[in-house]
């Protein structure tokens, strides 16, 4: 009975996602363009797609020796693994703190949750990234030190601590479903559903929230701000969907997730891509992916520009 109801709702399961969509539409040779955030950023720059600035890339342990001198150039920054997933290994630092003790300068980095890490702790974390602790494959990895993104004011009452992001599922270049992920205290300020962030479904036609869940349970208000989650309308909505649609052209993967953030000064920018996007977006929207995917497969016009594909999705979904 449960299986039949899920099928009637058009819910996409793991096996169908992999067998019917990922394996058939995602060439393996293009996976590195998505799995490796350094390559994604390079590709995006070549395509004129805005991303957060990468301050530096740490590829070996020797580069850690003078790290404190390099970090002092920046007021804030983010450390993340190039090949990580689900937000693991990412730490956001909102300021550099210097203290004079016994004639020596000690450097500390203040996290977004206000905890301080001394420079040796920061180096230790980067060493873990280099060793492959957070890598998708478990192999050695590269650490990225990236510009910290400021939160768009539209999210002031909808987010705790961190930066919300917008996940868009794109199939053959057409956006088919979207949600905004809102950080909570439980998620440690990260826009990560597995760690307790809110997933709020979005109407593709206009960018309005239509439902919200935490750990697959429907909620009406943000647990930390108390603000109603329904009634949020994202600005730059057509531009967000067009940006997501362009990612298909950029990496030539037929089934992907585009993670986009809204900035106060640059509008929507690409944060990262995912060749195996999760299925929780269906719960956030109380809707199944299958009918939308099949509509694109069977009915969508060919050879459209990214803007035209976004407009098609806004009209039909």
VOBA-1610 file (N, C-alpha, C; in pm, whole numbers, padded with zeros to 5 digits, always signed):
BEGIN
Unk+00083-00121+00000Unk+00000+00000+00000Unk+00087+00126+00000Unk+00188+00128+00090Unk+00275+00245+00097Unk+00348+00263-00035Unk+00401+00152-00089Unk+00474+00160-00216Unk+00383+00212-00327Unk+00258+00163-00330Unk+00166+00207-00435Unk+00136+00357-00420Unk+00118+00404-00297Unk+00090+00546-00275Unk+00207+00632-00319Unk+00328+00588-00286Unk+00447+00663-00327Unk+00458+00667-00479Unk+00428+00555-00542Unk+00433+00549-00688Unk+00329+00640-00750Unk+00209+00642-00691Unk+00103+00729-00742Unk+00140+00877-00727Unk+00215+00909-00622Unk+00259+01047-00600Unk+00375+01085-00691Unk+00433+00987-00759Unk+00547+01016-00847Unk+00676+01037-00772Unk+00688+00976-00652Unk+00809+00990-00573Unk+00924+00913-00639Unk+01036+00980-00658Unk+01155+00917-00714Unk+01235+00851-00602Unk+01264+00721-00616Unk+01343+00649-00519Unk+01489+00641-00560Unk+01570+00587-00470Unk+01714+00582-00494Unk+01748+00499-00618Unk+01690+00382-00631Unk+01724+00294-00743Unk+01689+00358-00878Unk+01570+00417-00887Unk+01531+00482-01012Unk+01616+00605-01039Unk+01649+00678-00932Unk+01734+00796-00952Unk+01865+00757-01016Unk+01925+00651-00964Unk+02055+00607-01016Unk+02040+00543-01153Unk+01952+00444-01165Unk+01942+00366-01288Unk+01879+00439-01404Unk+01774+00515-01377Unk+01699+00577-01486Unk+01750+00715-01524Unk+01811+00785-01428Unk+01848+00924-01456Unk+01999+00950-01445Unk+02061+00914-01333Unk+02203+00946-01318Unk+02289+00867-01417Unk+02275+00735-01420Unk+02359+00654-01509Unk+02333+00684-01656Unk+02209+00712-01692Unk+02175+00735-01832Unk+02211+00875-01881Unk+02214+00971-01791Unk+02226+01110-01835Unk+02354+01180-01787Unk+02434+01113-01703Unk+02556+01176-01651Unk+02680+01099-01695Unk+02751+01147-01798Unk+02875+01082-01841Unk+02979+01083-01729Unk+03038+00968-01700Unk+03134+00958-01590Unk+03252+01054-01608Unk+03290+01078-01732Unk+03408+01161-01757Unk+03388+01305-01710Unk+03263+01346-01691Unk+03237+01483-01649Unk+03219+01498-01498Unk+03222+01388-01425Unk+03203+01396-01280Unk+03305+01485-01209Unk+03434+01481-01248Unk+03531+01566-01178Unk+03496+01715-01183Unk+03428+01758-01288Unk+03390+01899-01297Unk+03292+01940-01188Unk+03226+01841-01130Unk+03127+01865-01025Unk+03181+01825-00888Unk+03248+01710-00882Unk+03296+01658-00753Unk+03410+01741-00696Unk+03493+01798-00783Unk+03608+01878-00738Unk+03572+02026-00746Unk+03561+02091-00630Unk+03516+02231-00626Unk+03616+02327-00689Unk+03743+02288-00694Unk+03842+02372-00761Unk+03815+02373-00911Unk+03790+02255-00968Unk+03759+02246-01111Unk+03627+02313-01144Unk+03529+02301-01054Unk+03400+02367-01075Unk+03419+02518-01085Unk+03499+02574-00994Unk+03522+02719-00993Unk+03594+02764-01119Unk+03691+02685-01164Unk+03764+02719-01286Unk+03672+02716-01407Unk+03588+02614-01414Unk+03494+02602-01525Unk+03393+02717-01522Unk+03344+02749-01403Unk+03246+02858-01391Unk+03306+02990-01436Unk+03431+03015-01399Unk+03496+03139-01441Unk+03505+03146-01593Unk+03539+03033-01656Unk+03548+03030-01802Unk+03413+03056-01868Unk+03305+03019-01800Unk+03170+03038-01853Unk+03106+03169-01808Unk+03179+03248-01732Unk+03124+03375-01686Unk+03016+03360-01581Unk+03022+03250-01504Unk+02925+03225-01398Unk+02988+03265-01265Unk+02920+03350-01191Unk+02974+03403-01066Unk+02979+03296-00957Unk+03090+03292-00883Unk+03109+03202-00769Unk+03181+03279-00659Unk+03184+03227-00536Unk+03266+03290-00431Unk+03413+03289-00472Unk+03486+03391-00431Unk+03628+03399-00465Unk+03708+03297-00385Unk+03794+03223-00453Unk+03888+03134-00386Unk+04015+03211-00354Unk+04043+03231-00225Unk+04163+03304-00185Unk+04289+03223-00211Unk+04284+03096-00175Unk+04400+03009-00199Unk+04357+02864-00197Unk+04440+02781-00258Unk+04418+02637-00259Unk+04539+02571-00193Unk+04515+02492-00089Unk+04623+02425-00016Unk+04630+02280-00064Unk+04740+02244-00128Unk+04753+02112-00189Unk+04847+02018-00114Unk+04930+02073-00024Unk+05025+01987+00048Unk+05052+02043+00187Unk+05109+01958+00271Unk+05132+01995+00411Unk+05235+02107+00425Unk+05328+02115+00330Unk+05429+02219+00337Unk+05371+02359+00328Unk+05256+02371+00263Unk+05193+02502+00248Unk+05137+02555+00380Unk+05129+02470+00482Unk+05072+02511+00610Unk+05172+02589+00696Unk+05300+02584+00661Unk+05404+02642+00746Unk+05379+02789+00774Unk+05351+02867+00671Unk+05330+03011+00688Unk+05184+03051+00671Unk+05095+02958+00705Unk+04952+02984+00685Unk+04905+03106+00762Unk+04956+03125+00884Unk+04911+03238+00966Unk+04940+03372+00900Unk+05050+03380+00826Unk+05083+03505+00757Unk+04986+03533+00643Unk+04943+03427+00576Unk+04850+03443+00464Unk+04709+03476+00511Unk+04666+03410+00619Unk+04529+03431+00667Unk+04507+03571+00722Unk+04612+03635+00769Unk+04598+03770+00825Unk+04555+03872+00721Unk+04564+03836+00593Unk+04523+03929+00487Unk+04371+03944+00480Unk+04299+03848+00540Unk+04154+03842+00520Unk+04079+03869+00650Unk+03969+03941+00638Unk+03886+03968+00755Unk+03804+03846+00794Unk+03765+03767+00695Unk+03685+03646+00718Unk+03712+03550+00603Unk+03680+03423+00624Unk+03705+03324+00519Unk+03635+03194+00554Unk+03633+03103+00456Unk+03574+02970+00473Unk+03678+02867+00432Unk+03689+02760+00511Unk+03775+02648+00474Unk+03686+02531+00436Unk+03712+02469+00321Unk+03631+02355+00279Unk+03716+02256+00199Unk+03681+02128+00203Unk+03751+02030+00119Unk+03705+02040-00026Unk+03798+02023-00118Unk+03763+02033-00260Unk+03669+01922-00303Unk+03682+01805-00241Unk+03602+01689-00282Unk+03509+01639-00171Unk+03465+01730-00085Unk+03376+01693+00024Unk+03231+01685-00019Unk+03145+01643+00076Unk+03002+01635+00048Unk+02923+01657+00176Unk+02797+01696+00163Unk+02703+01715+00273Unk+02754+01814+00377Unk+02838+01907+00336Unk+02885+02010+00427Unk+02993+01966+00523Unk+03038+01841+00513Unk+03140+01791+00605Unk+03275+01858+00579Unk+03341+01897+00686Unk+03473+01958+00676Unk+03472+02108+00651Unk+03355+02167+00636Unk+03346+02311+00610Unk+03341+02387+00742Unk+03428+02486+00757Unk+03425+02575+00873Unk+03424+02719+00824Unk+03334+02798+00879Unk+03323+02940+00845Unk+03386+03022+00957Unk+03478+03110+00921Unk+03542+03199+01017Unk+03501+03343+00987Unk+03451+03413+01089Unk+03399+03547+01065Unk+03498+03658+01098Unk+03609+03624+01166Unk+03711+03726+01189Unk+03840+03664+01238Unk+03949+03740+01219Unk+04080+03706+01271Unk+04102+03786+01399Unk+04145+03720+01504Unk+04170+03786+01632Unk+04318+03775+01666Unk+04380+03889+01699Unk+04522+03890+01737Unk+04534+03927+01885Unk+04616+03852+01956Unk+04641+03881+02097Unk+04791+03887+02121Unk+04833+03986+02200Unk+04973+04000+02237Unk+04996+03935+02373Unk+05085+03838+02378Unk+05118+03771+02503Unk+05270+03756+02514Unk+05324+03815+02621Unk+05468+03804+02646Unk+05551+03847+02526Unk+05505+03956+02463Unk+05579+04010+02351Unk+05559+03936+02220Unk+05471+03835+02218Unk+05445+03759+02096Unk+05301+03779+02051Unk+05280+03776+01919Unk+05146+03789+01863Unk+05087+03651+01838Unk+04971+03626+01898Unk+04902+03499+01879Unk+04779+03520+01790Unk+04763+03433+01693Unk+04654+03446+01596Unk+04544+03344+01628Unk+04420+03395+01634Unk+04303+03309+01653Unk+04202+03337+01542Unk+04124+03237+01510Unk+04019+03253+01409Unk+03884+03228+01477Unk+03793+03326+01468Unk+03663+03313+01532Unk+03563+03254+01435Unk+03503+03140+01475Unk+03405+03073+01391Unk+03272+03146+01392Unk+03183+03106+01301Unk+03051+03170+01293Unk+02969+03147+01420Unk+03003+03041+01497Unk+02934+03015+01624Unk+03005+03080+01743Unk+03102+03169+01713Unk+03178+03248+01811Unk+03289+03170+01883Unk+03305+03043+01852Unk+03415+02968+01912Unk+03547+03008+01847Unk+03652+03015+01929Unk+03784+03051+01878Unk+03868+02927+01852Unk+03941+02929+01741Unk+04039+02824+01712Unk+04174+02892+01694Unk+04278+02839+01761Unk+04409+02898+01737Unk+04463+02846+01604Unk+04569+02906+01558Unk+04616+02877+01423Unk+04660+02732+01409Unk+04709+02672+01517Unk+04750+02531+01511Unk+04628+02440+01492Unk+04516+02476+01555Unk+04393+02398+01536Unk+04343+02410+01393Unk+04356+02530+01336Unk+04316+02550+01196Unk+04403+02465+01104Unk+04533+02466+01130Unk+04625+02383+01050Unk+04590+02235+01063Unk+04556+02194+01184Unk+04521+02053+01207Unk+04397+02015+01127Unk+04299+02107+01122Unk+04178+02080+01044Unk+04211+02067+00896Unk+04295+02156+00845Unk+04334+02150+00704Unk+04412+02022+00676Unk+04495+01980+00771Unk+04569+01854+00755Unk+04472+01737+00739Unk+04362+01741+00815Unk+04260+01637+00802Unk+04198+01635+00664Unk+04175+01754+00609Unk+04121+01763+00472Unk+04220+01704+00373Unk+04349+01741+00386Unk+04451+01692+00293Unk+04463+01540+00300Unk+04442+01483+00417Unk+04454+01338+00433Unk+04337+01262+00372Unk+04229+01335+00334Unk+04113+01271+00274Unk+04003+01239+00373Unk+04010+01300+00493Unk+03913+01271+00597Unk+03769+01299+00554Unk+03751+01401+00467Unk+03616+01440+00425Unk+03591+01414+00277Unk+03684+01347+00211Unk+03676+01326+00067Unk+03570+01223+00030Unk+03502+01246-00082Unk+03404+01151-00132Unk+03464+01012-00153Unk+03588+01009-00200Unk+03653+00882-00232Unk+03736+00827-00118Unk+03763+00912-00017Unk+03852+00871+00090Unk+03999+00890+00058Unk+04028+00936-00063Unk+04166+00960-00104Unk+04210+01099-00058Unk+04340+01126-00071Unk+04393+01257-00033Unk+04320+01367-00109Unk+04312+01483-00047Unk+04228+01589-00101Unk+04303+01722-00099Unk+04236+01824-00145Unk+04286+01961-00147Unk+04193+02047-00063Unk+04250+02145+00008Unk+04170+02237+00088Unk+04156+02370+00016Unk+04036+02424+00021Unk+04009+02555-00040Unk+03985+02656+00071Unk+04052+02770+00061Unk+04023+02882+00151Unk+03954+02988+00066Unk+03831+03015+00101Unk+03738+03087+00014Unk+03681+03209+00086Unk+03639+03307+00008Unk+03576+03426+00065Unk+03446+03389+00135Unk+03423+03448+00252Unk+03297+03427+00324Unk+03188+03509+00256Unk+03072+03447+00235Unk+02960+03514+00169Unk+02872+03581+00274Unk+02830+03702+00247Unk+02737+03771+00336Unk+02594+03730+00305Unk+02513+03726+00408Unk+02373+03684+00394Unk+02288+03795+00335Unk+02202+03760+00239Unk+02108+03857+00184Unk+02006+03893+00292Unk+01971+04021+00305Unk+01879+04063+00413Unk+01741+03999+00407Unk+01701+03945+00292Unk+01570+03878+00283Unk+01562+03761+00381Unk+01680+03707+00421Unk+01682+03589+00507Unk+01701+03621+00655Unk+01702+03748+00693Unk+01734+03784+00831Unk+01647+03712+00934Unk+01518+03695+00905Unk+01426+03630+00999Unk+01409+03481+00971Unk+01480+03431+00870Unk+01460+03293+00828Unk+01582+03204+00849Unk+01685+03258+00910Unk+01810+03183+00919Unk+01879+03209+01052Unk+01943+03105+01105Unk+02020+03118+01229Unk+02168+03100+01196Unk+02244+03205+01213Unk+02389+03197+01204Unk+02448+03196+01064Unk+02412+03100+00983Unk+02481+03082+00855Unk+02407+03139+00735Unk+02451+03095+00618Unk+02398+03145+00491Unk+02305+03040+00430Unk+02180+03076+00404Unk+02090+02984+00333Unk+02138+02960+00190Unk+02104+02845+00135Unk+02131+02824-00007Unk+02007+02766-00075Unk+02007+02773-00206Unk+01893+02731-00286Unk+01937+02612-00370Unk+01874+02498-00350Unk+01903+02379-00430Unk+01802+02372-00545Unk+01854+02358-00666Unk+01769+02341-00784Unk+01808+02210-00852Unk+01712+02120-00870Unk+01736+01999-00948Unk+01715+02034-01095Unk+01815+02002-01177Unk+01812+02034-01320Unk+01820+01904-01400Unk+01726+01886-01491Unk+01723+01767-01576Unk+01728+01807-01722Unk+01833+01763-01790Unk+01855+01797-01931Unk+01844+01948-01954Unk+01893+02023-01856Unk+01897+02169-01869Unk+01774+02242-01820Unk+01673+02169-01774Unk+01548+02230-01727Unk+01537+02219-01575Unk+01521+02329-01504Unk+01493+02319-01360Unk+01361+02245-01339Unk+01360+02147-01248Unk+01239+02069-01225Unk+01187+02077-01082Unk+01273+02112-00987Unk+01227+02125-00848Unk+01330+02206-00771Unk+01284+02278-00668Unk+01377+02362-00592Unk+01334+02372-00446Unk+01430+02401-00362Unk+01402+02431-00222Unk+01510+02527-00171Unk+01477+02598-00063Unk+01576+02680+00004Unk+01608+02612+00137Unk+01737+02602+00168Unk+01780+02537+00292Unk+01822+02644+00390Unk+01755+02645+00505Unk+01769+02752+00604Unk+01841+02700+00728Unk+01957+02757+00762Unk+02032+02710+00879Unk+01956+02729+01009Unk+01983+02641+01103Unk+01925+02647+01237Unk+02037+02632+01340Unk+02002+02654+01466Unk+02099+02629+01573Unk+02138+02482+01576Unk+02040+02396+01551Unk+02064+02252+01550Unk+02162+02211+01441Unk+02159+02281+01327Unk+02250+02249+01216Unk+02383+02323+01228Unk+02404+02389+01343Unk+02528+02464+01368Unk+02548+02574+01264Unk+02436+02634+01222Unk+02444+02744+01127Unk+02473+02702+00984Unk+02464+02572+00954Unk+02491+02522+00819Unk+02361+02492+00746Unk+02360+02515+00616Unk+02242+02488+00534Unk+02244+02342+00492Unk+02241+02253+00589Unk+02254+02109+00564Unk+02138+02035+00627Unk+02055+01971+00544Unk+01936+01903+00594Unk+01970+01789+00688Unk+02079+01717+00661Unk+02117+01603+00745Unk+02154+01646+00886Unk+02197+01772+00900Unk+02238+01822+01030Unk+02129+01903+01100Unk+02010+01911+01039Unk+01899+01978+01105Unk+01857+02111+01049Unk+01904+02146+00929Unk+01857+02269+00865Unk+01715+02248+00813Unk+01645+02359+00789Unk+01510+02354+00732Unk+01519+02340+00581Unk+01436+02255+00524Unk+01418+02250+00380Unk+01282+02306+00345Unk+01278+02419+00277Unk+01150+02482+00241Unk+01131+02472+00091Unk+01026+02402+00049Unk+00997+02387-00093Unk+00962+02520-00157Unk+00993+02533-00285Unk+00970+02658-00358Unk+00887+02631-00483Unk+00787+02715-00506Unk+00712+02708-00631Unk+00802+02753-00745Unk+00819+02669-00845Unk+00905+02706-00958Unk+00847+02823-01036Unk+00717+02842-01030Unk+00655+02948-01108Unk+00689+03087-01057Unk+00715+03100-00924Unk+00732+03235-00870Unk+00832+03248-00756Unk+00887+03138-00705Unk+00985+03147-00598Unk+00928+03163-00459Unk+00798+03137-00440Unk+00736+03141-00307Unk+00757+03008-00236Unk+00777+03014-00103Unk+00782+02891-00025Unk+00644+02827-00021Unk+00640+02694-00026Unk+00511+02623-00027Unk+00497+02519+00084Unk+00608+02486+00151Unk+00606+02386+00258Unk+00744+02390+00323Unk+00755+02339+00445Unk+00886+02336+00511Unk+00896+02215+00602Unk+01016+02157+00607Unk+01040+02040+00692Unk+01174+02051+00764Unk+01181+01990+00882Unk+01307+01966+00952Unk+01314+01817+00981Unk+01421+01754+00933Unk+01436+01609+00949Unk+01308+01535+00908Unk+01254+01578+00794Unk+01136+01516+00731Unk+01005+01539+00806Unk+01006+01629+00906Unk+00884+01663+00979Unk+00839+01803+00939Unk+00711+01817+00903Unk+00660+01946+00858Unk+00662+02047+00973Unk+00709+02169+00944Unk+00712+02278+01043Unk+00654+02404+00980Unk+00601+02493+01066Unk+00543+02618+01019Unk+00631+02738+01048Unk+00712+02729+01154Unk+00795+02842+01195Unk+00940+02799+01211Unk+01030+02897+01204Unk+01172+02869+01227Unk+01191+02844+01377Unk+01257+02734+01415Unk+01268+02700+01558Unk+01348+02799+01641Unk+01432+02879+01577Unk+01517+02972+01651Unk+01470+03117+01643Unk+01412+03156+01531Unk+01365+03295+01517Unk+01216+03308+01543Unk+01143+03196+01534Unk+00998+03200+01553Unk+00922+03256+01435Unk+00993+03284+01325Unk+00929+03349+01210Unk+00854+03246+01125Unk+00738+03287+01073Unk+00660+03201+00984Unk+00740+03172+00856Unk+00743+03045+00817Unk+00822+03005+00701Unk+00746+03020+00569Unk+00614+03018+00575Unk+00537+03041+00454Unk+00528+03192+00428Unk+00531+03228+00300Unk+00523+03369+00266Unk+00656+03431+00228Unk+00763+03350+00228Unk+00892+03398+00181Unk+00897+03389+00029Unk+00926+03500-00037Unk+00941+03502-00183Unk+01083+03543-00216Unk+01153+03457-00287Unk+01293+03486-00318Unk+01305+03589-00429Unk+01388+03691-00409Unk+01415+03785-00519Unk+01502+03719-00625Unk+01509+03779-00742Unk+01592+03729-00853Unk+01551+03589-00897Unk+01422+03554-00883Unk+01383+03416-00911Unk+01411+03372-01055Unk+01373+03448-01157Unk+01405+03404-01294Unk+01555+03389-01315Unk+01634+03479-01253Unk+01780+03472-01267Unk+01836+03347-01198Unk+01778+03310-01085Unk+01822+03190-01014Unk+01802+03066-01101Unk+01684+03054-01161Unk+01656+02937-01245Unk+01740+02938-01372Unk+01763+03055-01429Unk+01849+03061-01548Unk+01992+03020-01514Unk+02041+03065-01399Unk+02175+03026-01355Unk+02185+02875-01339Unk+02083+02815-01277Unk+02082+02669-01260Unk+02080+02599-01396Unk+02001+02651-01489Unk+01992+02591-01622Unk+02126+02600-01696Unk+02199+02709-01677Unk+02329+02726-01743Unk+02431+02624-01694Unk+02414+02576-01571Unk+02509+02479-01517Unk+02508+02350-01599Unk+02394+02315-01655Unk+02385+02197-01743Unk+02477+02215-01864Unk+02473+02332-01924Unk+02559+02359-02040Unk+02706+02358-01999Unk+02733+02404-01878Unk+02871+02420-01831Unk+02939+02285-01806Unk+02868+02190-01746Unk+02932+02063-01709Unk+02878+01942-01786Unk+02772+01962-01866Unk+02715+01858-01950Unk+02678+01732-01871Unk+02611+01754-01759Unk+02551+01646-01681Unk+02401+01663-01687Unk+02330+01557-01730Unk+02187+01570-01754Unk+02103+01574-01629Unk+02155+01518-01519Unk+02080+01518-01393Unk+02172+01570-01283Unk+02145+01688-01233Unk+02235+01748-01134Unk+02158+01837-01038Unk+02226+01868-00927Unk+02175+01966-00832Unk+02266+02088-00833Unk+02208+02205-00849Unk+02284+02330-00844Unk+02253+02401-00713Unk+02356+02434-00638Unk+02340+02505-00511Unk+02379+02650-00532Unk+02284+02738-00508Unk+02298+02880-00539Unk+02274+02961-00412Unk+02350+03068-00395Unk+02330+03156-00280Unk+02297+03297-00329Unk+02216+03366-00251Unk+02183+03506-00279Unk+02275+03595-00199Unk+02342+03687-00265Unk+02431+03780-00197Unk+02371+03921-00200Unk+02408+04006-00103Unk+02353+04142-00100Unk+02397+04228-00217Unk+02519+04203-00269Unk+02574+04293-00370Unk+02587+04232-00509Unk+02591+04098-00520Unk+02613+04034-00649Unk+02492+03957-00699Unk+02385+03953-00620Unk+02269+03874-00659Unk+02297+03726-00644Unk+02236+03638-00725Unk+02258+03494-00713Unk+02394+03453-00770Unk+02466+03370-00695Unk+02593+03315-00743Unk+02594+03164-00717Unk+02672+03092-00795Unk+02682+02947-00782Unk+02775+02910-00668Unk+02727+02828-00576Unk+02811+02781-00465Unk+02881+02652-00504Unk+02805+02552-00547Unk+02864+02425-00592Unk+02760+02344-00668Unk+02805+02232-00726Unk+02718+02142-00802Unk+02724+02002-00743Unk+02622+01924-00770Unk+02614+01788-00717Unk+02562+01695-00826Unk+02639+01591-00857Unk+02599+01496-00961Unk+02506+01388-00909Unk+02487+01384-00777Unk+02399+01283-00715Unk+02310+01351-00612Unk+02231+01448-00651Unk+02152+01524-00553Unk+02053+01434-00479Unk+02035+01463-00349Unk+01947+01383-00265Unk+01801+01397-00302Unk+01719+01314-00238Unk+01577+01305-00273Unk+01486+01376-00173Unk+01544+01431-00067Unk+01465+01499+00035Unk+01392+01621-00016Unk+01434+01673-00129Unk+01368+01789-00189Unk+01221+01758-00219Unk+01189+01631-00242Unk+01050+01593-00269Unk+00964+01609-00143Unk+01020+01577-00028Unk+00948+01593+00098Unk+00928+01741+00127Unk+01031+01821+00100Unk+01021+01965+00122Unk+00911+02028+00037Unk+00887+01971-00081Unk+00785+02025-00172Unk+00652+01950-00166Unk+00648+01839-00091Unk+00529+01753-00090Unk+00488+01717-00233Unk+00588+01683-00314Unk+00563+01651-00455Unk+00671+01555-00503Unk+00636+01473-00602Unk+00730+01378-00658Unk+00803+01434-00779Unk+00924+01387-00799Unk+01004+01431-00912Unk+00967+01363-01043Unk+00918+01239-01035Unk+00900+01159-01157Unk+00812+01227-01262Unk+00693+01280-01228Unk+00611+01343-01333Unk+00683+01460-01402Unk+00761+01534-01326Unk+00832+01648-01386Unk+00947+01601-01474Unk+01019+01502-01427Unk+01129+01448-01508Unk+01077+01388-01638Unk+00967+01317-01631Unk+00912+01255-01750Unk+00852+01358-01846Unk+00799+01466-01792Unk+00748+01572-01880Unk+00862+01633-01961Unk+00975+01654-01894Unk+01091+01706-01966Unk+01140+01604-02069Unk+01149+01480-02029Unk+01200+01375-02119Unk+01113+01359-02242Unk+00982+01370-02226Unk+00890+01340-02335Unk+00840+01463-02411Unk+00833+01578-02345Unk+00764+01691-02405Unk+00847+01818-02423Unk+00958+01830-02352Unk+01031+01956-02356Unk+01093+01981-02493Unk+01086+02105-02543Unk+01149+02139-02671Unk+01300+02123-02663Unk+01362+02098-02775Unk+01507+02083-02781Unk+01572+02215-02823Unk+01702+02223-02797Unk+01787+02333-02845Unk+01741+02470-02796Unk+01692+02476-02673Unk+01656+02605-02615Unk+01775+02664-02540Unk+01778+02796-02529Unk+01877+02862-02446Unk+01841+02843-02299Unk+01938+02866-02211Unk+01915+02847-02067Unk+01798+02931-02018Unk+01790+03055-02062Unk+01679+03141-02020Unk+01545+03085-02065Unk+01540+03031-02186Unk+01416+02973-02238Unk+01378+02845-02163Unk+01478+02768-02124Unk+01450+02647-02046Unk+01395+02683-01908Unk+01452+02788-01848Unk+01401+02834-01718Unk+01257+02883-01730Unk+01228+02954-01837Unk+01092+03004-01859Unk+00994+02889-01881Unk+01037+02785-01951Unk+00952+02667-01970Unk+00916+02605-01835Unk+01016+02592-01748Unk+00992+02533-01617Unk+00901+02619-01531Unk+00919+02750-01537Unk+00833+02840-01460Unk+00688+02830-01506Unk+00669+02805-01634Unk+00534+02796-01689Unk+00467+02663-01655Unk+00542+02554-01655Unk+00483+02421-01644Unk+00490+02359-01504Unk+00579+02412-01418Unk+00592+02352-01285Unk+00560+02453-01174
//
